[in-house]
């Protein structure tokens, strides 16, 4: 079962033991998401005391519980489960799950994971012949409730086929049970879900049609750095001979799926026995995102303990993590003048196009590129974005920062940038908010039980604008993001002329509640 699923979802290629790699050259180092820089002084971020989760068909092995685990294992686990029960010794142990866990919390000195100090809780849903979306939701909820209900991010390196969905004419419309479960749990348990994107014929599309987490595609190395979206990702416009398949493997309608890309091609990861294997797939891209959250959250909790005036408990919100990660990516390499926000590399689509050539750059109604989302994850840049602090619209805000707040229907919040923006510099602004999914709780125990279902109450429509400080009409904005379908808006645009600007968050149309919570992150370049 495990090997069959792996061949569909992750395109694993095993090459056996190989020589260890230098940390800077692997996916978590400088060639990839640059997390190792945060491990070192003065940052000293390892994800300590931060709980993250993992849900898969199998689970990683735990030393002292499973015989398959090598002596002195590179991965230490906080807890292992079978769905919503304690895992039985030597059952549902899986190499794939072990390697995914290694990306997150490996303590191997030569090739550490993204957050080697994090507490990882992992649950196996078991054989697909004996489980379905209900059991997968049960396992997900169980992981979200670990660590006293304080789990900051959960990794999904597996998914369900539409062929197994019980709905008539099932499509990726956000309403599969597991997809609704993810969005409900993300909101209720305040967890950011990182979902492995779809790939390969037949694919694993459910729950890639979720709204409240992040779906990832994966990149391959070019000239020693991860910069190019790999061809195996099913993230393309439904045109040509394969259009019928693609339509069933990407989101229904105009809503985009991919939020970020992360390294996932030819990674060298250790299995249960401690042997190094070469693997590829979105399964190994998603855990880079999950574990990056642990690094940021360790930093955020450190700021809370220091009682910083520009910091609040809002730093723990999953919407904030999503906005920070999506806004701080690499898109286009900076020329050294800072106008491109200091980005360290250019990310390419399958056809070698940059973000500046995408419809997302040219059309305000499209916030995400269909192949690369907002760009490639960079843990250090995410730290820079997050460390800018939380700022209220009550007074002028600095050139870089974030906020967690709410806005009322048919109203707006304006964030006036304290300093003028440089002409021809780029701005990056991201707004995130949740789709409202509620549990139909038959027994009123406030938890999902097999046999229960969810209610989709829809997505309120929010927009963002970059407007000259003294303008009042958003129609005159320099830049805008105005999607009607996505739970994220993203602006990446060039400032047409130097001057003072403001960011407007507009609650355009109400689908459910009168007030909508949101997270906003911005990164701009001030003038001299």
FIRO-222466 format. One record per residue (C-alpha): residue number from 1; x negated, y negated, z negated. Coordinates in Angstrom, 3 decimals. Last residue first. Example, Ala and Ser with C-alpha at 12.3 -4.5 7.8 and 13.67 -1.06 7.14 Angstrom:
   k       c1       c2       c3
   2  -13.670    1.060   -7.140
   1  -12.300    4.500   -7.800
***
This chain:
   k       c1       c2       c3
 528  -16.134  -58.647   -0.766
 527  -12.857  -57.017    0.233
 526  -11.309  -54.057   -1.557
 525  -11.182  -50.602    0.001
 524   -8.140  -48.441   -0.776
 523   -7.236  -45.180   -2.490
 522   -3.682  -44.570   -3.695
 521   -1.811  -41.903   -5.658
 520    1.918  -41.919   -6.455
 519    3.896  -39.394   -8.468
 518    7.683  -39.364   -8.508
 517   10.706  -39.043  -10.783
 516   14.043  -39.723   -9.112
 515   16.968  -41.485  -10.779
 514   20.567  -41.300   -9.520
 513   20.443  -37.517   -9.223
 512   21.427  -35.409   -6.183
 511   21.093  -36.250   -2.489
 510   20.437  -39.993   -2.753
 509   18.961  -41.939    0.173
 508   16.185  -44.566    0.419
 507   14.425  -44.633   -2.930
 506   11.566  -46.956   -1.856
 505    8.016  -46.873   -3.238
 504    6.269  -50.053   -2.057
 503    2.511  -50.535   -2.029
 502    1.292  -54.125   -2.095
 501   -1.140  -56.135   -0.023
 500   -3.506  -59.076   -0.253
 499   -5.527  -59.992    2.793
 498   -7.866  -58.796    5.498
 497   -6.217  -57.830    8.771
 496   -4.912  -54.695   10.462
 495   -5.717  -52.321    7.555
 494   -6.301  -48.903    9.131
 493   -3.963  -46.076    8.255
 492   -3.540  -42.934    6.231
 491   -0.090  -42.930    4.661
 490    1.465  -39.801    3.178
 489    5.012  -39.043    2.075
 488    5.825  -35.791    0.307
 487    9.013  -33.904   -0.448
 486    9.626  -33.603    3.288
 485   12.766  -33.952    5.411
 484   13.616  -37.612    6.018
 483   10.009  -38.661    6.625
 482    9.316  -42.381    6.220
 481    5.596  -42.994    5.784
 480    4.653  -46.624    6.446
 479    1.854  -48.939    7.506
 478    1.440  -52.697    8.030
 477    4.966  -53.269    6.800
 476    7.280  -55.746    8.545
 475   10.256  -53.387    8.369
 474    9.526  -53.180    4.643
 473   11.195  -56.602    4.166
 472    9.966  -58.582    1.146
 471    6.636  -59.949    2.353
 470    4.428  -61.946   -0.026
 469    1.912  -59.199   -0.798
 468    1.596  -57.877    2.761
 467    3.184  -54.458    2.911
 466    1.926  -50.869    2.697
 465    5.050  -48.720    2.685
 464    6.352  -45.557    1.032
 463    9.609  -43.623    1.507
 462   11.878  -41.528   -0.727
 461   14.777  -39.297    0.339
 460   16.325  -37.171   -2.398
 459   15.951  -33.457   -1.818
 458   18.738  -30.943   -2.198
 457   20.856  -29.477   -4.932
 456   19.720  -25.935   -4.182
 455   21.400  -23.536   -6.599
 454   19.593  -20.459   -7.845
 453   20.367  -16.786   -8.401
 452   20.735  -14.204  -11.143
 451   20.599  -10.451  -10.598
 450   17.164  -10.028  -12.162
 449   16.908  -12.520  -15.014
 448   15.639  -16.109  -14.828
 447   15.329  -17.859  -18.158
 446   17.420  -20.465  -19.978
 445   19.180  -17.727  -21.993
 444   22.607  -18.847  -20.747
 443   23.685  -15.312  -19.765
 442   24.730  -16.248  -16.228
 441   22.010  -18.874  -15.665
 440   22.564  -20.169  -12.155
 439   19.091  -21.740  -12.139
 438   18.723  -25.205  -10.623
 437   16.700  -26.410   -7.639
 436   16.087  -30.159   -7.303
 435   13.433  -30.826   -4.641
 434   10.557  -32.513   -6.359
 433    8.524  -35.669   -5.740
 432    5.247  -36.656   -4.108
 431    3.901  -39.973   -2.760
 430    0.472  -40.253   -1.143
 429   -1.501  -43.352   -0.125
 428   -4.814  -43.463    1.766
 427   -6.017  -46.819    3.034
 426   -8.547  -47.387    5.787
 425  -10.775  -50.426    6.247
 424  -10.391  -52.425    9.452
 423  -10.034  -55.691    7.508
 422  -10.967  -55.372    3.859
 421   -8.165  -55.323    1.312
 420   -7.593  -58.225   -1.067
 419   -7.888  -57.493   -4.805
 418   -5.209  -56.849   -7.420
 417   -3.116  -54.499   -5.289
 416    0.549  -55.172   -6.010
 415    2.484  -51.983   -6.776
 414    6.154  -52.486   -5.862
 413    8.918  -50.164   -7.100
 412   12.123  -49.754   -5.113
 411   15.913  -49.532   -5.388
 410   18.694  -47.853   -3.408
 409   18.729  -44.971   -5.902
 408   16.653  -45.584   -9.020
 407   12.889  -45.078   -9.310
 406   10.905  -42.948  -11.714
 405    7.291  -42.955  -12.870
 404    3.967  -41.167  -12.635
 403    1.100  -43.360  -11.436
 402   -2.216  -43.100   -9.631
 401   -5.460  -45.002   -9.055
 400   -7.824  -46.697   -6.634
 399   -8.048  -50.341   -5.530
 398   -6.955  -51.649   -8.919
 397   -3.346  -52.486   -9.877
 396   -1.588  -55.814  -10.380
 395    0.940  -55.848  -13.268
 394    4.276  -54.210  -14.087
 393    3.768  -51.663  -11.276
 392    2.064  -49.439  -13.853
 391   -1.375  -47.912  -13.487
 390   -2.706  -44.467  -14.335
 389   -6.431  -43.874  -14.075
 388   -9.101  -44.099  -11.368
 387  -10.406  -40.836  -12.826
 386   -7.826  -38.955  -10.754
 385   -9.113  -40.273   -7.403
 384  -12.770  -39.693   -8.288
 383  -11.907  -36.219   -9.599
 382  -10.063  -35.467   -6.366
 381  -13.160  -36.638   -4.493
 380  -15.184  -34.117   -6.491
 379  -12.723  -31.299   -5.842
 378  -12.587  -31.869   -2.074
 377   -9.601  -30.205   -0.413
 376   -9.442  -30.547    3.358
 375   -6.967  -32.748    5.232
 374   -3.465  -34.234    4.807
 373   -1.714  -31.149    6.180
 372   -4.308  -29.303    8.259
 371   -2.406  -27.494   10.998
 370    0.975  -29.261   11.268
 369   -0.493  -32.629   10.301
 368    1.550  -34.003    7.431
 367    3.496  -37.251    6.906
 366    5.578  -37.262   10.110
 365    8.185  -40.071   10.245
 364    5.477  -42.747   10.403
 363    4.264  -41.328   13.729
 362    0.698  -41.887   14.997
 361   -1.374  -40.365   12.211
 360    0.999  -37.436   11.694
 359    1.116  -36.933   15.468
 358   -2.544  -36.001   15.271
 357   -5.462  -37.659   17.075
 356   -6.713  -39.538   14.008
 355   -6.522  -36.280   12.032
 354   -9.226  -34.886   14.313
 353   -8.814  -32.591   17.300
 352  -11.092  -29.608   17.870
 351   -8.333  -27.400   19.310
 350   -8.069  -25.317   16.135
 349   -7.954  -28.572   14.173
 348  -11.094  -30.357   13.019
 347  -12.099  -31.839    9.656
 346  -14.662  -34.665    9.652
 345  -17.039  -34.802    6.716
 344  -18.164  -36.749    3.626
 343  -15.333  -39.237    3.160
 342  -16.547  -42.514    1.629
 341  -13.162  -44.223    1.829
 340  -13.295  -44.542    5.625
 339  -14.347  -48.213    5.426
 338  -17.174  -47.304    3.071
 337  -19.896  -48.661    5.357
 336  -21.733  -45.347    5.590
 335  -20.066  -44.079    8.739
 334  -17.414  -42.214    6.746
 333  -16.560  -38.741    7.981
 332  -12.908  -38.315    8.926
 331  -10.378  -36.211    7.008
 330  -11.762  -35.229    3.599
 329   -9.118  -35.079    0.923
 328   -8.329  -37.431   -1.963
 327   -4.632  -38.084   -1.278
 326   -3.426  -34.488   -1.174
 325   -5.200  -33.500   -4.398
 324   -4.092  -36.599   -6.317
 323   -0.470  -36.378   -5.126
 322   -0.223  -32.689   -6.006
 321   -1.826  -33.146   -9.410
 320    0.534  -36.033  -10.154
 319    3.581  -33.999   -9.117
 318    2.392  -31.152  -11.355
 317    2.481  -33.463  -14.376
 316   -0.432  -33.265  -16.792
 315   -1.607  -36.840  -16.144
 314    1.864  -37.995  -17.200
 313    0.676  -37.395  -20.762
 312   -0.818  -40.855  -20.473
 311   -3.921  -42.747  -19.350
 310   -4.829  -46.365  -18.636
 309   -5.246  -47.285  -22.315
 308   -7.572  -44.348  -22.895
 307   -6.697  -42.434  -26.058
 306   -9.984  -40.466  -26.184
 305   -8.065  -37.215  -26.669
 304   -5.921  -38.095  -23.656
 303   -9.053  -38.695  -21.575
 302  -10.388  -35.229  -22.413
 301   -7.011  -33.769  -21.480
 300   -7.366  -35.360  -18.039
 299  -10.897  -34.035  -17.535
 298   -9.846  -30.500  -18.421
 297   -6.831  -31.041  -16.170
 296   -8.994  -32.031  -13.229
 295  -11.146  -28.922  -13.520
 294   -8.101  -26.660  -13.975
 293   -6.386  -28.221  -10.935
 292   -9.437  -27.323   -8.856
 291   -8.724  -23.721   -9.889
 290   -5.369  -23.605   -8.139
 289   -6.650  -25.424   -5.051
 288   -9.645  -23.114   -4.528
 287   -7.253  -20.225   -5.240
 286   -5.318  -21.066   -2.035
 285   -8.254  -20.617    0.358
 284   -8.948  -16.981   -0.535
 283   -5.484  -15.709    0.294
 282   -5.559  -17.976    3.349
 281   -7.893  -15.434    4.896
 280  -11.414  -14.096    5.224
 279  -13.605  -11.628    3.357
 278  -17.283  -10.625    3.210
 277  -17.779   -8.229    0.335
 276  -20.188   -8.309   -2.615
 275  -20.178   -5.283   -4.923
 274  -19.304   -5.843   -8.583
 273  -17.280   -2.663   -8.877
 272  -13.962   -4.490   -8.950
 271  -14.871   -6.596   -5.904
 270  -17.301   -9.502   -5.597
 269  -16.823  -12.286   -3.076
 268  -18.787  -13.547   -0.075
 267  -16.506  -15.800    1.974
 266  -16.317  -15.262    5.712
 265  -13.529  -17.755    6.425
 264  -11.383  -19.217    3.629
 263  -12.443  -22.772    2.822
 262   -9.543  -25.125    2.013
 261   -6.790  -26.790    4.018
 260   -4.077  -28.879    2.461
 259   -0.323  -29.515    2.623
 258    0.725  -27.020    5.285
 257    4.485  -26.539    5.657
 256    5.910  -29.315    7.858
 255    9.628  -30.119    7.960
 254   11.090  -30.720   11.410
 253   13.548  -27.850   11.512
 252   12.820  -24.431   10.072
 251    9.403  -24.024    8.509
 250    6.839  -21.888   10.304
 249    6.707  -18.102   10.937
 248   10.004  -17.568   12.726
 247    9.356  -20.389   15.195
 246    5.825  -19.050   15.728
 245    7.165  -15.687   16.890
 244    9.475  -17.244   19.464
 243    6.775  -19.721   20.597
 242    4.149  -17.093   21.390
 241    4.146  -17.603   25.156
 240    3.890  -21.378   24.971
 239    5.174  -23.844   22.409
 238    6.153  -23.559   18.744
 237    3.676  -26.158   17.362
 236    0.936  -24.527   15.343
 235    0.287  -23.288   11.852
 234   -0.053  -19.525   11.893
 233   -3.645  -19.561   10.695
 232   -5.840  -16.993   12.465
 231   -7.570  -19.652   14.595
 230   -9.448  -21.110   11.631
 229   -9.125  -24.825   10.849
 228  -12.606  -26.295   11.217
 227  -14.820  -28.123    8.676
 226  -16.393  -25.727    6.193
 225  -20.041  -26.700    6.317
 224  -23.198  -25.045    7.687
 223  -23.013  -26.302   11.249
 222  -19.363  -25.181   11.533
 221  -17.928  -23.104    8.760
 220  -14.334  -21.865    8.770
 219  -11.170  -23.411    7.373
 218   -8.025  -22.100    5.763
 217   -4.359  -23.067    5.626
 216   -2.776  -24.060    2.333
 215    0.728  -24.521    0.966
 214    1.096  -26.944   -1.949
 213    3.901  -26.949   -4.530
 212    7.319  -28.627   -4.838
 211    8.865  -27.978   -1.421
 210    8.753  -24.231   -0.726
 209    8.825  -22.926    2.862
 208    5.574  -20.979    2.356
 207    7.572  -18.722    0.004
 206    8.154  -16.559    2.145
 205    6.099  -16.597    5.360
 204    3.973  -13.480    4.914
 203    3.077  -12.767    8.538
 202    4.583  -10.590   11.207
 201    1.617  -11.268   13.462
 200   -1.164  -12.983   11.518
 199   -1.153  -15.931    9.150
 198    1.130  -17.736    6.745
 197   -0.255  -20.110    4.164
 196   -1.388  -19.016    0.709
 195    0.681  -20.901   -1.866
 194   -0.713  -23.123   -4.622
 193    2.019  -23.698   -7.196
 192    1.727  -26.720   -9.503
 191    3.429  -25.941  -12.804
 190    5.761  -28.149  -14.862
 189    7.763  -25.189  -16.243
 188   11.136  -26.604  -15.143
 187    9.955  -28.350  -11.946
 186    7.480  -25.776  -10.649
 185    9.738  -22.983  -11.873
 184   12.717  -24.208   -9.865
 183   10.610  -24.781   -6.739
 182    9.029  -21.338   -7.004
 181   12.362  -19.637   -7.717
 180   13.936  -21.353   -4.705
 179   11.199  -19.864   -2.530
 178   11.598  -16.453   -4.156
 177   15.364  -16.421   -3.579
 176   15.078  -17.532    0.047
 175   16.574  -20.992    0.493
 174   13.716  -23.154    1.731
 173   14.798  -23.054    5.367
 172   12.245  -20.513    6.528
 171   14.845  -18.363    8.264
 170   17.099  -15.434    7.420
 169   19.727  -14.574   10.025
 168   21.858  -12.941    7.314
 167   20.112  -13.139    3.947
 166   18.553   -9.980    2.505
 165   14.945  -10.985    3.192
 164   12.751   -8.010    4.041
 163   12.339   -8.945    7.694
 162   11.514  -12.502    6.626
 161    8.306  -11.067    5.213
 160    7.392  -11.794    1.609
 159    4.243  -13.419    0.279
 158    0.747  -12.987   -1.107
 157   -2.048  -15.134   -2.465
 156    0.218  -17.108   -4.778
 155   -1.824  -19.040   -7.360
 154   -0.274  -20.698  -10.410
 153   -1.182  -24.122  -11.821
 152   -0.999  -25.924  -15.191
 151    0.074  -23.130  -17.532
 150    1.308  -24.492  -20.874
 149    4.284  -22.334  -21.825
 148    2.626  -21.228  -25.060
 147   -0.360  -19.939  -23.142
 146    1.933  -17.832  -20.954
 145    5.405  -18.946  -19.819
 144    4.390  -19.622  -16.198
 143    2.998  -16.071  -15.953
 142    6.330  -14.578  -16.989
 141    8.243  -16.840  -14.583
 140    6.137  -15.631  -11.672
 139    6.572  -11.975  -12.638
 138   10.358  -12.385  -12.768
 137   10.341  -14.223   -9.435
 136    8.427  -11.332   -7.877
 135   10.937   -8.881   -9.337
 134   13.801  -10.801   -7.731
 133   11.918  -11.235   -4.443
 132   11.479   -7.513   -3.992
 131    9.983   -4.543   -5.758
 130    9.761   -0.778   -5.545
 129    8.720   -0.249   -1.932
 128    6.701   -3.471   -2.090
 127    4.479   -1.761   -4.640
 126    3.745   -3.693   -7.798
 125    4.539   -7.253   -8.916
 124    1.107   -7.638  -10.501
 123    0.637  -10.419  -13.044
 122   -2.476  -12.472  -13.784
 121   -3.304  -14.964  -16.528
 120   -6.547  -16.907  -16.049
 119   -8.025  -19.089  -18.796
 118  -10.417  -21.592  -17.205
 117  -14.158  -21.774  -17.950
 116  -15.341  -20.536  -14.547
 115  -13.344  -23.222  -12.716
 114  -14.297  -23.195   -9.022
 113  -15.979  -19.813   -9.210
 112  -19.676  -19.313   -9.798
 111  -22.120  -18.036   -7.160
 110  -25.604  -17.472   -8.557
 109  -24.530  -17.562  -12.208
 108  -21.555  -15.252  -11.719
 107  -18.888  -16.574  -14.065
 106  -16.069  -16.107  -11.545
 105  -12.954  -18.040  -12.551
 104  -11.089  -19.219   -9.444
 103  -12.769  -17.653   -6.428
 102  -13.296  -14.525   -8.519
 101   -9.574  -14.219   -9.204
 100   -8.995  -13.952   -5.449
  99  -11.693  -11.254   -5.325
  98  -10.055   -9.283   -8.119
  97   -6.616   -9.588   -6.542
  96   -7.965   -8.118   -3.319
  95   -9.753   -5.312   -5.140
  94   -6.549   -4.158   -6.839
  93   -5.572   -2.734  -10.213
  92   -1.887   -1.768  -10.175
  91   -2.428    0.750  -12.997
  90   -5.784    1.462  -14.718
  89   -4.483    0.674  -18.226
  88   -0.884   -0.473  -18.319
  87   -0.202   -4.172  -17.877
  86    1.811   -5.946  -20.577
  85    5.327   -6.661  -19.356
  84    6.968   -9.354  -17.211
  83    5.778   -8.167  -13.780
  82    2.928   -5.821  -14.659
  81    0.652   -7.990  -16.740
  80   -2.944   -9.084  -17.312
  79   -4.110  -11.679  -19.843
  78   -6.904  -14.146  -20.553
  77   -9.174  -12.661  -17.894
  76  -12.968  -12.702  -17.616
  75  -14.421  -12.290  -14.127
  74  -18.074  -11.481  -13.430
  73  -17.778   -8.081  -15.073
  72  -20.456   -6.849  -17.521
  71  -19.870   -3.173  -16.689
  70  -17.827   -2.850  -13.527
  69  -14.045   -2.672  -13.672
  68  -12.439    0.501  -12.376
  67  -12.003    1.900  -15.883
  66   -9.358   -0.686  -16.737
  65   -8.550   -2.094  -20.183
  64  -11.945   -2.866  -21.734
  63  -12.872   -5.155  -18.866
  62   -9.796   -6.428  -17.094
  61   -9.188   -5.493  -13.475
  60   -7.615   -7.955  -11.092
  59   -3.928   -7.517  -10.263
  58   -1.873   -5.973   -7.514
  57    1.071   -7.279   -5.484
  56    0.081  -10.793   -6.434
  55    0.765  -13.513   -9.000
  54   -2.085  -15.575  -10.467
  53   -2.049  -18.135  -13.238
  52   -3.903  -21.097  -14.713
  51   -4.526  -22.017  -18.349
  50   -6.904  -24.853  -19.230
  49   -9.020  -24.267  -22.354
  48  -12.226  -25.052  -20.405
  47  -11.748  -25.845  -16.706
  46  -15.488  -25.991  -16.072
  45  -16.080  -29.757  -16.157
  44  -19.451  -30.985  -17.429
  43  -19.090  -34.391  -15.749
  42  -22.465  -35.962  -16.610
  41  -23.792  -33.371  -16.165
  40  -23.039  -30.379  -13.908
  39  -19.867  -28.354  -13.350
  38  -18.332  -31.286  -11.448
  37  -21.018  -31.029   -8.778
  36  -20.176  -27.339   -8.469
  35  -16.688  -28.227   -7.241
  34  -17.918  -29.553   -3.893
  33  -14.969  -28.157   -1.876
  32  -17.024  -26.271    0.700
  31  -20.599  -26.748    1.870
  30  -21.393  -28.619   -1.350
  29  -20.312  -25.725   -3.529
  28  -17.051  -23.811   -4.001
  27  -17.079  -22.343   -0.506
  26  -20.679  -21.221   -0.599
  25  -23.864  -22.941    0.484
  24  -24.464  -25.076   -2.599
  23  -24.174  -21.997   -4.826
  22  -26.998  -20.230   -3.046
  21  -25.963  -16.887   -1.666
  20  -26.530  -13.425   -3.079
  19  -27.852  -10.804   -0.664
  18  -25.239   -8.493    0.754
  17  -23.235   -5.565   -0.495
  16  -20.648   -4.206    1.896
  15  -19.351   -5.749    5.113
  14  -15.659   -5.798    4.383
  13  -13.446   -7.790    6.726
  12  -10.244   -8.913    5.073
  11   -7.610  -10.294    7.439
  10   -5.685  -11.730    4.496
   9   -2.011  -11.149    4.868
   8   -1.454   -8.264    7.215
   7   -4.603   -6.239    6.569
   6   -4.281   -6.880    2.844
   5   -0.760   -5.519    2.822
   4   -1.854   -2.192    4.314
   3   -4.825   -2.003    1.975
   2   -2.640   -2.489   -1.069
   1    0.000    0.000    0.000
***
